[in-house]
Amino acid sequence: MNKERYKEEYEEGSDLLWPSDKEDKITRQFYKDLSNLTKNINYSKKKNLKLFEQVVRIIKGKGWG
């Protein structure tokens, strides 16, 4: 089913403009990619922080654990 963009009008005076299937697919992929990118950035920050913590422990003489 390949729907085109369409508009719904309601008695209260509000109108909704719905995306086409293609637009909806692209939007969903964009947010999925954005979510994955955010997860990767957060993982990198945690990884760098752990490395920094290890360096501090070594300097203080508390070893690796």
Distance bins in CASP14 RR format, pairs under 12 A and 6 or more apart:
PFRMAT RR
TARGET T0000
AUTHOR 0000-0000-0000
RMODE 2
METHOD distances of the structure
MODEL  1
1 20 0 0 0 0 0 1 0 0 0 0 0
1 21 1 0 0 1 0 0 0 0 0 0 0
1 24 0 0 0 0 0 1 0 0 0 0 0
2 20 1 0 0 1 0 0 0 0 0 0 0
2 21 1 0 1 0 0 0 0 0 0 0 0
2 22 1 0 0 1 0 0 0 0 0 0 0
2 23 0 0 0 0 0 1 0 0 0 0 0
2 24 0 0 0 0 0 1 0 0 0 0 0
2 25 0 0 0 0 0 1 0 0 0 0 0
3 18 1 0 0 1 0 0 0 0 0 0 0
3 19 0 0 0 0 1 0 0 0 0 0 0
3 20 1 0 0 1 0 0 0 0 0 0 0
3 21 1 0 1 0 0 0 0 0 0 0 0
3 22 0 0 0 0 1 0 0 0 0 0 0
3 23 0 0 0 0 1 0 0 0 0 0 0
3 24 0 0 0 0 1 0 0 0 0 0 0
3 25 0 0 0 0 0 1 0 0 0 0 0
4 17 0 0 0 0 0 1 0 0 0 0 0
4 18 0 0 0 0 1 0 0 0 0 0 0
4 19 0 0 0 0 1 0 0 0 0 0 0
4 20 1 0 1 0 0 0 0 0 0 0 0
4 21 0 0 0 0 1 0 0 0 0 0 0
4 22 0 0 0 0 1 0 0 0 0 0 0
4 23 0 0 0 0 1 0 0 0 0 0 0
4 24 0 0 0 0 0 1 0 0 0 0 0
5 16 0 0 0 0 0 1 0 0 0 0 0
5 17 1 0 0 1 0 0 0 0 0 0 0
5 18 1 0 0 1 0 0 0 0 0 0 0
5 19 1 0 1 0 0 0 0 0 0 0 0
5 20 1 0 1 0 0 0 0 0 0 0 0
5 21 0 0 0 0 1 0 0 0 0 0 0
5 22 0 0 0 0 1 0 0 0 0 0 0
5 23 1 0 0 1 0 0 0 0 0 0 0
5 24 0 0 0 0 1 0 0 0 0 0 0
6 15 0 0 0 0 0 1 0 0 0 0 0
6 16 0 0 0 0 1 0 0 0 0 0 0
6 17 1 0 0 1 0 0 0 0 0 0 0
6 18 1 0 1 0 0 0 0 0 0 0 0
6 19 0 0 0 0 1 0 0 0 0 0 0
6 20 0 0 0 0 1 0 0 0 0 0 0
6 21 0 0 0 0 0 1 0 0 0 0 0
6 23 0 0 0 0 0 1 0 0 0 0 0
6 24 0 0 0 0 0 1 0 0 0 0 0
7 14 0 0 0 0 0 1 0 0 0 0 0
7 15 1 0 1 0 0 0 0 0 0 0 0
7 16 1 0 0 1 0 0 0 0 0 0 0
7 17 1 0 1 0 0 0 0 0 0 0 0
7 18 1 0 0 1 0 0 0 0 0 0 0
7 19 0 0 0 0 0 1 0 0 0 0 0
7 20 0 0 0 0 0 1 0 0 0 0 0
8 14 0 0 0 0 1 0 0 0 0 0 0
8 15 1 0 0 1 0 0 0 0 0 0 0
8 16 1 0 1 0 0 0 0 0 0 0 0
8 17 0 0 0 0 1 0 0 0 0 0 0
8 18 1 0 0 1 0 0 0 0 0 0 0
9 15 1 0 1 0 0 0 0 0 0 0 0
9 16 0 0 0 0 1 0 0 0 0 0 0
9 17 0 0 0 0 0 1 0 0 0 0 0
9 18 0 0 0 0 0 1 0 0 0 0 0
10 16 1 0 0 1 0 0 0 0 0 0 0
17 23 0 0 0 0 0 1 0 0 0 0 0
18 24 0 0 0 0 1 0 0 0 0 0 0
18 27 0 0 0 0 0 1 0 0 0 0 0
19 25 0 0 0 0 1 0 0 0 0 0 0
19 26 0 0 0 0 1 0 0 0 0 0 0
19 27 1 0 0 1 0 0 0 0 0 0 0
19 28 0 0 0 0 1 0 0 0 0 0 0
20 26 0 0 0 0 1 0 0 0 0 0 0
20 27 0 0 0 0 0 1 0 0 0 0 0
21 27 0 0 0 0 0 1 0 0 0 0 0
21 28 0 0 0 0 0 1 0 0 0 0 0
22 28 0 0 0 0 0 1 0 0 0 0 0
22 29 0 0 0 0 0 1 0 0 0 0 0
23 29 0 0 0 0 0 1 0 0 0 0 0
23 30 0 0 0 0 0 1 0 0 0 0 0
24 30 0 0 0 0 0 1 0 0 0 0 0
24 31 0 0 0 0 0 1 0 0 0 0 0
25 31 0 0 0 0 0 1 0 0 0 0 0
25 32 0 0 0 0 0 1 0 0 0 0 0
26 32 0 0 0 0 0 1 0 0 0 0 0
26 33 0 0 0 0 0 1 0 0 0 0 0
27 33 0 0 0 0 0 1 0 0 0 0 0
27 34 0 0 0 0 0 1 0 0 0 0 0
28 34 0 0 0 0 0 1 0 0 0 0 0
28 35 0 0 0 0 0 1 0 0 0 0 0
29 35 0 0 0 0 0 1 0 0 0 0 0
29 36 0 0 0 0 0 1 0 0 0 0 0
30 36 0 0 0 0 0 1 0 0 0 0 0
30 37 0 0 0 0 0 1 0 0 0 0 0
31 37 0 0 0 0 0 1 0 0 0 0 0
31 38 0 0 0 0 0 1 0 0 0 0 0
32 38 0 0 0 0 0 1 0 0 0 0 0
32 39 0 0 0 0 0 1 0 0 0 0 0
33 39 0 0 0 0 0 1 0 0 0 0 0
33 40 0 0 0 0 0 1 0 0 0 0 0
34 40 0 0 0 0 0 1 0 0 0 0 0
34 41 0 0 0 0 0 1 0 0 0 0 0
35 41 0 0 0 0 0 1 0 0 0 0 0
35 42 0 0 0 0 0 1 0 0 0 0 0
36 42 0 0 0 0 0 1 0 0 0 0 0
36 43 0 0 0 0 0 1 0 0 0 0 0
37 43 0 0 0 0 0 1 0 0 0 0 0
37 44 0 0 0 0 0 1 0 0 0 0 0
38 44 0 0 0 0 0 1 0 0 0 0 0
38 45 0 0 0 0 0 1 0 0 0 0 0
39 45 0 0 0 0 0 1 0 0 0 0 0
39 46 0 0 0 0 0 1 0 0 0 0 0
40 46 0 0 0 0 0 1 0 0 0 0 0
40 47 0 0 0 0 0 1 0 0 0 0 0
41 47 0 0 0 0 0 1 0 0 0 0 0
41 48 0 0 0 0 0 1 0 0 0 0 0
42 48 0 0 0 0 0 1 0 0 0 0 0
42 49 0 0 0 0 0 1 0 0 0 0 0
43 49 0 0 0 0 0 1 0 0 0 0 0
43 50 0 0 0 0 0 1 0 0 0 0 0
44 50 0 0 0 0 0 1 0 0 0 0 0
44 51 0 0 0 0 0 1 0 0 0 0 0
45 51 0 0 0 0 0 1 0 0 0 0 0
45 52 0 0 0 0 0 1 0 0 0 0 0
46 52 0 0 0 0 0 1 0 0 0 0 0
46 53 0 0 0 0 0 1 0 0 0 0 0
47 53 0 0 0 0 0 1 0 0 0 0 0
47 54 0 0 0 0 0 1 0 0 0 0 0
48 54 0 0 0 0 0 1 0 0 0 0 0
48 55 0 0 0 0 0 1 0 0 0 0 0
49 55 0 0 0 0 0 1 0 0 0 0 0
49 56 0 0 0 0 0 1 0 0 0 0 0
50 56 0 0 0 0 0 1 0 0 0 0 0
50 57 0 0 0 0 0 1 0 0 0 0 0
50 64 0 0 0 0 0 1 0 0 0 0 0
50 65 0 0 0 0 0 1 0 0 0 0 0
51 57 0 0 0 0 0 1 0 0 0 0 0
51 58 0 0 0 0 0 1 0 0 0 0 0
51 64 0 0 0 0 0 1 0 0 0 0 0
52 58 0 0 0 0 0 1 0 0 0 0 0
52 59 0 0 0 0 0 1 0 0 0 0 0
53 59 0 0 0 0 0 1 0 0 0 0 0
53 60 0 0 0 0 0 1 0 0 0 0 0
53 62 0 0 0 0 0 1 0 0 0 0 0
53 63 0 0 0 0 0 1 0 0 0 0 0
53 64 0 0 0 0 0 1 0 0 0 0 0
53 65 0 0 0 0 0 1 0 0 0 0 0
54 60 0 0 0 0 0 1 0 0 0 0 0
54 61 0 0 0 0 0 1 0 0 0 0 0
54 62 0 0 0 0 1 0 0 0 0 0 0
54 63 0 0 0 0 1 0 0 0 0 0 0
54 64 1 0 0 1 0 0 0 0 0 0 0
54 65 0 0 0 0 1 0 0 0 0 0 0
55 61 0 0 0 0 0 1 0 0 0 0 0
55 62 0 0 0 0 0 1 0 0 0 0 0
55 63 0 0 0 0 0 1 0 0 0 0 0
55 64 0 0 0 0 0 1 0 0 0 0 0
56 62 0 0 0 0 1 0 0 0 0 0 0
56 63 0 0 0 0 0 1 0 0 0 0 0
57 63 1 0 1 0 0 0 0 0 0 0 0
57 64 1 0 0 1 0 0 0 0 0 0 0
57 65 1 0 0 1 0 0 0 0 0 0 0
58 64 1 0 0 1 0 0 0 0 0 0 0
58 65 0 0 0 0 0 1 0 0 0 0 0
END
